[in-house]
Amino acid sequence: MKAYVEPDEVTLMERVTTNLRDRLLIRLLFHLGCRISEALALKVEDVDFKRGTVSIIHLKRRLKLSCPNCGARLSLSHTFCPGCGVKIDEAN
């Protein structure tokens, strides 16, 4: 039994979607490797268009990490704040 989706299968799923929201959701899930709940929880401010990055809050762990300097949302893997650029030694 196969437990993953091939890139050409993702392309096919994108082609058969009837709306832009579903197409974007398929791309997010495939390219970012996030859970559906994490993708649905994304906000515009989670996307840094200049850097081409997306900050994903790991909802499964129910952690709400933020930068102690500016309060920006952080993931578990952040070493620098995407908001103010300060080095993260310990998140709140």
N, CA, C and O atoms as a printed pandas DataFrame, in Angstrom:
     atom_number atom_name residue_name chain_id  residue_number  x_coord  y_coord  z_coord
0              1         N          MET        A               1    0.839   -1.184    0.000
1              2        CA          MET        A               1    0.000    0.000    0.000
2              3         C          MET        A               1    0.882    1.245    0.000
3              4         O          MET        A               1    1.805    1.358    0.807
4              5         N          LYS        A               2    0.601    2.161   -0.892
5              6        CA          LYS        A               2    1.375    3.395   -1.026
6              7         C          LYS        A               2    0.890    4.431   -0.014
7              8         O          LYS        A               2   -0.315    4.633    0.140
8              9         N          ALA        A               3    1.837    5.097    0.686
9             10        CA          ALA        A               3    1.471    6.065    1.723
10            11         C          ALA        A               3    1.896    7.490    1.374
11            12         O          ALA        A               3    1.990    8.341    2.258
12            13         N          TYR        A               4    2.150    7.750    0.115
13            14        CA          TYR        A               4    2.578    9.090   -0.294
14            15         C          TYR        A               4    1.996    9.413   -1.664
15            16         O          TYR        A               4    1.456    8.545   -2.351
16            17         N          VAL        A               5    2.117   10.673   -2.042
17            18        CA          VAL        A               5    1.581   11.135   -3.326
18            19         C          VAL        A               5    2.755   11.567   -4.201
19            20         O          VAL        A               5    3.642   12.296   -3.756
20            21         N          GLU        A               6    2.746   11.112   -5.435
21            22        CA          GLU        A               6    3.791   11.476   -6.405
22            23         C          GLU        A               6    3.526   12.886   -6.940
23            24         O          GLU        A               6    2.374   13.316   -6.994
24            25         N          PRO        A               7    4.584   13.615   -7.338
25            26        CA          PRO        A               7    4.406   14.969   -7.890
26            27         C          PRO        A               7    3.425   15.033   -9.059
27            28         O          PRO        A               7    2.658   15.991   -9.157
28            29         N          ASP        A               8    3.430   14.038   -9.948
29            30        CA          ASP        A               8    2.499   14.077  -11.080
30            31         C          ASP        A               8    1.052   13.878  -10.624
31            32         O          ASP        A               8    0.126   14.358  -11.278
32            33         N          GLU        A               9    0.855   13.178   -9.515
33            34        CA          GLU        A               9   -0.488   13.013   -8.956
34            35         C          GLU        A               9   -0.984   14.327   -8.350
35            36         O          GLU        A               9   -2.170   14.650   -8.422
36            37         N          VAL        A              10   -0.062   15.073   -7.755
37            38        CA          VAL        A              10   -0.414   16.386   -7.207
38            39         C          VAL        A              10   -0.819   17.322   -8.337
39            40         O          VAL        A              10   -1.806   18.049   -8.224
40            41         N          THR        A              11   -0.063   17.302   -9.416
41            42        CA          THR        A              11   -0.396   18.126  -10.584
42            43         C          THR        A              11   -1.778   17.771  -11.114
43            44         O          THR        A              11   -2.554   18.659  -11.468
44            45         N          LEU        A              12   -2.087   16.497  -11.172
45            46        CA          LEU        A              12   -3.401   16.049  -11.636
46            47         C          LEU        A              12   -4.506   16.542  -10.697
47            48         O          LEU        A              12   -5.554   17.000  -11.154
48            49         N          MET        A              13   -4.270   16.448   -9.386
49            50        CA          MET        A              13   -5.267   16.939   -8.421
50            51         C          MET        A              13   -5.493   18.441   -8.588
51            52         O          MET        A              13   -6.626   18.917   -8.508
52            53         N          GLU        A              14   -4.404   19.187   -8.821
53            54        CA          GLU        A              14   -4.529   20.631   -9.022
54            55         C          GLU        A              14   -5.362   20.943  -10.266
55            56         O          GLU        A              14   -6.160   21.880  -10.265
56            57         N          ARG        A              15   -5.175   20.171  -11.305
57            58        CA          ARG        A              15   -5.898   20.415  -12.568
58            59         C          ARG        A              15   -7.395   20.175  -12.446
59            60         O          ARG        A              15   -8.186   20.858  -13.095
60            61         N          VAL        A              16   -7.792   19.213  -11.623
61            62        CA          VAL        A              16   -9.215   18.875  -11.548
62            63         C          VAL        A              16   -9.975   19.680  -10.495
63            64         O          VAL        A              16  -11.196   19.564  -10.392
64            65         N          THR        A              17   -9.262   20.497   -9.709
65            66        CA          THR        A              17   -9.974   21.312   -8.721
66            67         C          THR        A              17  -10.808   22.364   -9.427
67            68         O          THR        A              17  -10.458   22.844  -10.504
68            69         N          THR        A              18  -11.916   22.708   -8.795
69            70        CA          THR        A              18  -12.832   23.669   -9.412
70            71         C          THR        A              18  -12.670   25.083   -8.877
71            72         O          THR        A              18  -13.265   26.020   -9.411
72            73         N          ASN        A              19  -11.862   25.249   -7.816
73            74        CA          ASN        A              19  -11.673   26.609   -7.317
74            75         C          ASN        A              19  -10.242   26.830   -6.842
75            76         O          ASN        A              19   -9.516   25.883   -6.540
76            77         N          LEU        A              20   -9.860   28.080   -6.783
77            78        CA          LEU        A              20   -8.508   28.482   -6.434
78            79         C          LEU        A              20   -8.128   28.076   -5.015
79            80         O          LEU        A              20   -6.986   27.688   -4.771
80            81         N          ARG        A              21   -9.070   28.161   -4.078
81            82        CA          ARG        A              21   -8.788   27.792   -2.688
82            83         C          ARG        A              21   -8.318   26.349   -2.589
83            84         O          ARG        A              21   -7.331   26.069   -1.908
84            85         N          ASP        A              22   -9.003   25.437   -3.251
85            86        CA          ASP        A              22   -8.624   24.024   -3.199
86            87         C          ASP        A              22   -7.265   23.783   -3.856
87            88         O          ASP        A              22   -6.469   22.977   -3.372
88            89         N          ARG        A              23   -7.005   24.480   -4.954
89            90        CA          ARG        A              23   -5.718   24.351   -5.639
90            91         C          ARG        A              23   -4.581   24.805   -4.715
91            92         O          ARG        A              23   -3.549   24.140   -4.616
92            93         N          LEU        A              24   -4.778   25.921   -4.055
93            94        CA          LEU        A              24   -3.773   26.428   -3.128
94            95         C          LEU        A              24   -3.572   25.474   -1.960
95            96         O          LEU        A              24   -2.440   25.244   -1.534
96            97         N          LEU        A              25   -4.645   24.927   -1.447
97            98        CA          LEU        A              25   -4.562   23.976   -0.339
98            99         C          LEU        A              25   -3.765   22.731   -0.731
99           100         O          LEU        A              25   -2.946   22.247    0.050
100          101         N          ILE        A              26   -3.997   22.221   -1.914
101          102        CA          ILE        A              26   -3.242   21.062   -2.402
102          103         C          ILE        A              26   -1.761   21.394   -2.490
103          104         O          ILE        A              26   -0.919   20.594   -2.084
104          105         N          ARG        A              27   -1.441   22.565   -3.016
105          106        CA          ARG        A              27   -0.028   22.973   -3.119
106          107         C          ARG        A              27    0.619   23.132   -1.752
107          108         O          ARG        A              27    1.745   22.683   -1.542
108          109         N          LEU        A              28   -0.079   23.763   -0.830
109          110        CA          LEU        A              28    0.468   23.937    0.521
110          111         C          LEU        A              28    0.753   22.599    1.180
111          112         O          LEU        A              28    1.832   22.388    1.733
112          113         N          LEU        A              29   -0.204   21.710    1.120
113          114        CA          LEU        A              29   -0.034   20.408    1.758
114          115         C          LEU        A              29    1.137   19.639    1.157
115          116         O          LEU        A              29    1.904   19.005    1.881
116          117         N          PHE        A              30    1.273   19.694   -0.152
117          118        CA          PHE        A              30    2.343   18.953   -0.810
118          119         C          PHE        A              30    3.709   19.603   -0.609
119          120         O          PHE        A              30    4.663   18.932   -0.215
120          121         N          HIS        A              31    3.809   20.900   -0.875
121          122        CA          HIS        A              31    5.113   21.570   -0.844
122          123         C          HIS        A              31    5.613   21.882    0.562
123          124         O          HIS        A              31    6.821   21.886    0.799
124          125         N          LEU        A              32    4.703   22.143    1.495
125          126        CA          LEU        A              32    5.129   22.473    2.855
126          127         C          LEU        A              32    5.124   21.260    3.783
127          128         O          LEU        A              32    5.767   21.268    4.833
128          129         N          GLY        A              33    4.400   20.228    3.388
129          130        CA          GLY        A              33    4.341   19.037    4.229
130          131         C          GLY        A              33    3.595   19.256    5.525
131          132         O          GLY        A              33    3.862   18.586    6.523
132          133         N          CYS        A              34    2.669   20.182    5.515
133          134        CA          CYS        A              34    1.928   20.484    6.741
134          135         C          CYS        A              34    0.632   19.678    6.816
135          136         O          CYS        A              34    0.180   19.098    5.829
136          137         N          ARG        A              35    0.061   19.661    7.992
137          138        CA          ARG        A              35   -1.229   19.008    8.194
138          139         C          ARG        A              35   -2.346   19.925    7.681
139          140         O          ARG        A              35   -2.160   21.136    7.563
140          141         N          ILE        A              36   -3.485   19.342    7.384
141          142        CA          ILE        A              36   -4.614   20.134    6.888
142          143         C          ILE        A              36   -5.020   21.191    7.910
143          144         O          ILE        A              36   -5.350   22.314    7.531
144          145         N          SER        A              37   -5.002   20.855    9.189
145          146        CA          SER        A              37   -5.374   21.822   10.227
146          147         C          SER        A              37   -4.394   22.990   10.267
147          148         O          SER        A              37   -4.795   24.129   10.509
148          149         N          GLU        A              38   -3.101   22.712   10.031
149          150        CA          GLU        A              38   -2.095   23.772   10.010
150          151         C          GLU        A              38   -2.275   24.668    8.786
151          152         O          GLU        A              38   -2.142   25.889    8.880
152          153         N          ALA        A              39   -2.572   24.068    7.652
153          154        CA          ALA        A              39   -2.787   24.856    6.430
154          155         C          ALA        A              39   -4.028   25.731    6.559
155          156         O          ALA        A              39   -4.014   26.894    6.155
156          157         N          LEU        A              40   -5.098   25.180    7.119
157          158        CA          LEU        A              40   -6.337   25.943    7.272
158          159         C          LEU        A              40   -6.210   27.061    8.310
159          160         O          LEU        A              40   -6.966   28.031    8.274
160          161         N          ALA        A              41   -5.258   26.926    9.231
161          162        CA          ALA        A              41   -5.052   27.945   10.267
162          163         C          ALA        A              41   -4.145   29.084    9.814
163          164         O          ALA        A              41   -3.971   30.062   10.541
164          165         N          LEU        A              42   -3.558   28.967    8.608
165          166        CA          LEU        A              42   -2.651   30.017    8.130
166          167         C          LEU        A              42   -3.382   31.339    7.944
167          168         O          LEU        A              42   -4.544   31.385    7.540
168          169         N          LYS        A              43   -2.660   32.410    8.252
169          170        CA          LYS        A              43   -3.167   33.767    8.054
170          171         C          LYS        A              43   -2.221   34.484    7.097
171          172         O          LYS        A              43   -1.090   34.043    6.894
172          173         N          VAL        A              44   -2.668   35.559    6.524
173          174        CA          VAL        A              44   -1.838   36.317    5.580
174          175         C          VAL        A              44   -0.518   36.723    6.228
175          176         O          VAL        A              44    0.528   36.694    5.579
176          177         N          GLU        A              45   -0.562   37.099    7.497
177          178        CA          GLU        A              45    0.666   37.530    8.171
178          179         C          GLU        A              45    1.649   36.386    8.418
179          180         O          GLU        A              45    2.789   36.639    8.808
180          181         N          ASP        A              46    1.237   35.130    8.201
181          182        CA          ASP        A              46    2.132   33.980    8.321
182          183         C          ASP        A              46    2.983   33.799    7.067
183          184         O          ASP        A              46    3.927   33.009    7.070
184          185         N          VAL        A              47    2.657   34.525    5.996
185          186        CA          VAL        A              47    3.383   34.408    4.731
186          187         C          VAL        A              47    4.283   35.624    4.562
187          188         O          VAL        A              47    3.814   36.762    4.576
188          189         N          ASP        A              48    5.586   35.372    4.402
189          190        CA          ASP        A              48    6.548   36.440    4.134
190          191         C          ASP        A              48    6.830   36.400    2.631
191          192         O          ASP        A              48    7.653   35.608    2.170
192          193         N          PHE        A              49    6.151   37.248    1.881
193          194        CA          PHE        A              49    6.253   37.232    0.427
194          195         C          PHE        A              49    7.634   37.657   -0.056
195          196         O          PHE        A              49    8.084   37.197   -1.106
196          197         N          LYS        A              50    8.316   38.525    0.688
197          198        CA          LYS        A              50    9.655   38.967    0.290
198          199         C          LYS        A              50   10.671   37.836    0.407
199          200         O          LYS        A              50   11.512   37.655   -0.473
200          201         N          ARG        A              51   10.588   37.084    1.491
201          202        CA          ARG        A              51   11.521   35.971    1.718
202          203         C          ARG        A              51   11.047   34.669    1.087
203          204         O          ARG        A              51   11.831   33.737    0.905
204          205         N          GLY        A              52    9.776   34.610    0.757
205          206        CA          GLY        A              52    9.225   33.382    0.195
206          207         C          GLY        A              52    9.087   32.279    1.230
207          208         O          GLY        A              52    9.301   31.103    0.934
208          209         N          THR        A              53    8.722   32.674    2.463
209          210        CA          THR        A              53    8.585   31.696    3.537
210          211         C          THR        A              53    7.178   31.717    4.123
211          212         O          THR        A              53    6.449   32.702    4.001
212          213         N          VAL        A              54    6.816   30.614    4.755
213          214        CA          VAL        A              54    5.532   30.479    5.429
214          215         C          VAL        A              54    5.810   29.966    6.830
215          216         O          VAL        A              54    6.510   28.967    6.994
216          217         N          SER        A              55    5.270   30.637    7.848
217          218        CA          SER        A              55    5.411   30.187    9.236
218          219         C          SER        A              55    4.200   29.334    9.580
219          220         O          SER        A              55    3.057   29.788    9.524
220          221         N          ILE        A              56    4.479   28.085    9.939
221          222        CA          ILE        A              56    3.409   27.152   10.269
222          223         C          ILE        A              56    3.393   26.915   11.770
223          224         O          ILE        A              56    4.408   26.553   12.366
224          225         N          ILE        A              57    2.242   27.122   12.366
225          226        CA          ILE        A              57    2.066   26.838   13.779
226          227         C          ILE        A              57    1.695   25.366   13.900
227          228         O          ILE        A              57    0.739   24.907   13.275
228          229         N          HIS        A              58    2.443   24.640   14.693
229          230        CA          HIS        A              58    2.226   23.200   14.836
230          231         C          HIS        A              58    1.076   22.947   15.800
231          232         O          HIS        A              58    1.272   22.834   17.010
232          233         N          LEU        A              59   -0.122   22.861   15.242
233          234        CA          LEU        A              59   -1.329   22.740   16.051
234          235         C          LEU        A              59   -1.429   21.427   16.801
235          236         O          LEU        A              59   -2.059   21.366   17.857
236          237         N          LYS        A              60   -0.824   20.385   16.280
237          238        CA          LYS        A              60   -0.945   19.085   16.933
238          239         C          LYS        A              60   -0.349   19.127   18.334
239          240         O          LYS        A              60   -0.851   18.458   19.237
240          241         N          ARG        A              61    0.692   19.888   18.524
241          242        CA          ARG        A              61    1.331   19.995   19.837
242          243         C          ARG        A              61    0.670   21.062   20.707
243          244         O          ARG        A              61    0.958   21.168   21.899
244          245         N          ARG        A              62   -0.210   21.842   20.105
245          246        CA          ARG        A              62   -0.926   22.906   20.787
246          247         C          ARG        A              62    0.017   23.919   21.460
247          248         O          ARG        A              62   -0.282   24.461   22.523
248          249         N          LEU        A              63    1.142   24.148   20.818
249          250        CA          LEU        A              63    2.076   25.152   21.318
250          251         C          LEU        A              63    1.806   26.469   20.621
251          252         O          LEU        A              63    1.565   26.504   19.414
252          253         N          LYS        A              64    1.844   27.525   21.362
253          254        CA          LYS        A              64    1.703   28.858   20.777
254          255         C          LYS        A              64    2.963   29.627   21.133
255          256         O          LYS        A              64    3.010   30.348   22.129
256          257         N          LEU        A              65    3.977   29.461   20.305
257          258        CA          LEU        A              65    5.262   30.102   20.561
258          259         C          LEU        A              65    5.288   31.481   19.936
259          260         O          LEU        A              65    4.763   31.694   18.843
260          261         N          SER        A              66    5.909   32.420   20.647
261          262        CA          SER        A              66    6.044   33.765   20.108
262          263         C          SER        A              66    7.384   34.348   20.520
263          264         O          SER        A              66    7.992   33.930   21.505
264          265         N          CYS        A              67    7.823   35.319   19.746
265          266        CA          CYS        A              67    9.094   35.995   19.988
266          267         C          CYS        A              67    8.971   36.844   21.253
267          268         O          CYS        A              67    8.019   37.613   21.382
268          269         N          PRO        A              68    9.917   36.719   22.190
269          270        CA          PRO        A              68    9.866   37.538   23.399
270          271         C          PRO        A              68   10.116   39.022   23.128
271          272         O          PRO        A              68    9.780   39.872   23.952
272          273         N          ASN        A              69   10.709   39.333   21.967
273          274        CA          ASN        A              69   11.029   40.721   21.625
274          275         C          ASN        A              69    9.849   41.447   20.965
275          276         O          ASN        A              69    9.487   42.547   21.381
276          277         N          CYS        A              70    9.239   40.820   19.915
277          278        CA          CYS        A              70    8.187   41.520   19.170
278          279         C          CYS        A              70    6.834   40.805   19.183
279          280         O          CYS        A              70    5.835   41.369   18.737
280          281         N          GLY        A              71    6.790   39.572   19.689
281          282        CA          GLY        A              71    5.533   38.836   19.776
282          283         C          GLY        A              71    5.145   38.086   18.520
283          284         O          GLY        A              71    4.054   37.519   18.465
284          285         N          ALA        A              72    6.011   38.062   17.493
285          286        CA          ALA        A              72    5.702   37.340   16.248
286          287         C          ALA        A              72    5.559   35.849   16.533
287          288         O          ALA        A              72    6.220   35.309   17.420
288          289         N          ARG        A              73    4.688   35.192   15.768
289          290        CA          ARG        A              73    4.478   33.761   15.937
290          291         C          ARG        A              73    5.682   32.989   15.421
291          292         O          ARG        A              73    6.268   33.348   14.400
292          293         N          LEU        A              74    6.048   31.925   16.132
293          294        CA          LEU        A              74    7.216   31.127   15.785
294          295         C          LEU        A              74    6.850   29.651   15.659
295          296         O          LEU        A              74    5.878   29.186   16.254
296          297         N          SER        A              75    7.635   28.935   14.886
297          298        CA          SER        A              75    7.505   27.473   14.852
298          299         C          SER        A              75    8.583   26.906   15.766
299          300         O          SER        A              75    9.417   27.647   16.287
300          301         N          LEU        A              76    8.564   25.609   15.956
301          302        CA          LEU        A              76    9.559   24.972   16.814
302          303         C          LEU        A              76   10.968   25.083   16.260
303          304         O          LEU        A              76   11.931   25.029   17.025
304          305         N          SER        A              77   11.114   25.235   14.953
305          306        CA          SER        A              77   12.435   25.237   14.333
306          307         C          SER        A              77   13.042   26.629   14.147
307          308         O          SER        A              77   14.157   26.736   13.636
308          309         N          HIS        A              78   12.357   27.681   14.538
309          310        CA          HIS        A              78   12.903   29.027   14.353
310          311         C          HIS        A              78   14.122   29.262   15.246
311          312         O          HIS        A              78   14.095   28.982   16.444
312          313         N          THR        A              79   15.187   29.778   14.641
313          314        CA          THR        A              79   16.339   30.231   15.411
314          315         C          THR        A              79   16.435   31.757   15.358
315          316         O          THR        A              79   17.100   32.376   16.189
316          317         N          PHE        A              80   15.764   32.350   14.373
317          318        CA          PHE        A              80   15.675   33.798   14.270
318          319         C          PHE        A              80   14.215   34.177   14.061
319          320         O          PHE        A              80   13.483   33.480   13.358
320          321         N          CYS        A              81   13.796   35.271   14.667
321          322        CA          CYS        A              81   12.418   35.723   14.560
322          323         C          CYS        A              81   12.143   36.235   13.151
323          324         O          CYS        A              81   12.914   37.046   12.637
324          325         N          PRO        A              82   11.058   35.780   12.508
325          326        CA          PRO        A              82   10.726   36.280   11.179
326          327         C          PRO        A              82   10.204   37.712   11.221
327          328         O          PRO        A              82   10.161   38.384   10.190
328          329         N          GLY        A              83    9.807   38.186   12.399
329          330        CA          GLY        A              83    9.279   39.537   12.536
330          331         C          GLY        A              83   10.352   40.589   12.718
331          332         O          GLY        A              83   10.408   41.571   11.977
332          333         N          CYS        A              84   11.221   40.375   13.730
333          334        CA          CYS        A              84   12.218   41.406   14.049
334          335         C          CYS        A              84   13.656   40.960   13.785
335          336         O          CYS        A              84   14.573   41.780   13.837
336          337         N          GLY        A              85   13.868   39.660   13.500
337          338        CA          GLY        A              85   15.198   39.177   13.163
338          339         C          GLY        A              85   16.086   38.828   14.341
339          340         O          GLY        A              85   17.224   38.400   14.152
340          341         N          VAL        A              86   15.580   39.005   15.564
341          342        CA          VAL        A              86   16.385   38.714   16.746
342          343         C          VAL        A              86   16.614   37.194   16.858
343          344         O          VAL        A              86   15.753   36.405   16.465
344          345         N          LYS        A              87   17.766   36.793   17.391
345          346        CA          LYS        A              87   18.063   35.367   17.602
346          347         C          LYS        A              87   17.157   34.857   18.720
347          348         O          LYS        A              87   17.007   35.497   19.761
348          349         N          ILE        A              88   16.563   33.699   18.481
349          350        CA          ILE        A              88   15.645   33.112   19.456
350          351         C          ILE        A              88   16.375   32.076   20.284
351          352         O          ILE        A              88   16.756   31.020   19.780
352          353         N          ASP        A              89   16.568   32.384   21.559
353          354        CA          ASP        A              89   17.163   31.399   22.470
354          355         C          ASP        A              89   16.057   30.643   23.197
355          356         O          ASP        A              89   16.166   29.441   23.440
356          357         N          GLU        A              90   15.000   31.358   23.536
357          358        CA          GLU        A              90   13.853   30.746   24.200
358          359         C          GLU        A              90   12.595   31.497   23.831
359          360         O          GLU        A              90   12.492   32.705   24.042
360          361         N          ALA        A              91   11.644   30.778   23.281
361          362        CA          ALA        A              91   10.380   31.394   22.877
362          363         C          ALA        A              91    9.390   31.364   24.035
363          364         O          ALA        A              91    9.501   30.548   24.950
364          365         N          ASN        A              92    8.424   32.269   23.975
365          366        CA          ASN        A              92    7.373   32.312   25.009
366          367         C          ASN        A              92    6.236   31.404   24.612
367          368         O          ASN        A              92    5.250   31.294   25.342
